[in-house]
Structure formats: C-alpha cells, structure tokens
C-alpha cells in the first residue's frame, strides 16, 4: 500500500526527526515523539493527522509481520 505524503518540508523533517529520536531511545512511546514533532515543526492540523495515521499504519504493518 502506498502512502501519499502531503506537500511540505515540515512533515518530511518531522518524520526524520521522529525516526532519529526513536533510534536514540526506543523505549520511549512513539506518541511522545509524534506530539513533540507536531509542535516543533509547527504542523497544520492536516499534517498532524497525516503524521498520526502514518505511524499508526506503520505500527499495524509491523505487528502483522510478527
């Protein structure tokens, strides 16, 4: 399944930042990083919704692989 990325550098930077943070401290819940990224990168409500769904779908796909 292909995920459509919204236009905008903020969402791309947020995903990279969340990945880096999660790599440094994998024990911290991903939702903490998502919420921080929404504020840090001043994401719009549409971008914030996309980010939440993006990680929710990624988590669902990784659970199916287990």
BELKA-V438983 format. One record per residue. N is the residue number from 0. RES is the residue in one letter. SS is DSSP state (H for helix, E for strand, L for the rest). PHI is phi in whole degrees, -180 to 180 (* if undefined). Layout:
n={N N}
res={RES RES}
ss={SS SS}
phi={PHI PHI}
//
This chain:
n={0 1 2 3 4 5 6 7 8 9 10 11 12 13 14 15 16 17 18 19 20 21 22 23 24 25 26 27 28 29 30 31 32 33 34 35 36 37 38 39 40 41 42 43 44 45 46 47 48 49 50 51 52 53 54 55 56 57 58 59 60 61 62 63 64 65}
res={X X X X X X X X X X X X X X X X X X X X X X X X X X X X X X X X X X X X X X X X X X X X X X X X X X X X X X X X X X X X X X X X X X}
ss={L L L L L L L L H H H H H H H H H H H H H H H H L L L L L H H H H H H H H H H H L L L L H H H H H H H H H H H H H H H H H H H H H L}
phi={* -92 -100 -85 -88 -69 -69 128 -73 -58 -67 -65 -65 -63 -65 -63 -66 -61 -62 -65 -64 -66 -69 -75 -141 -68 -78 -74 -59 -62 -61 -63 -66 -63 -63 -64 -65 -59 -77 -60 -101 49 -77 -72 -57 -66 -66 -62 -63 -60 -61 -63 -66 -58 -75 -65 -66 -63 -66 -64 -69 -72 -70 -68 -75 -73}
//
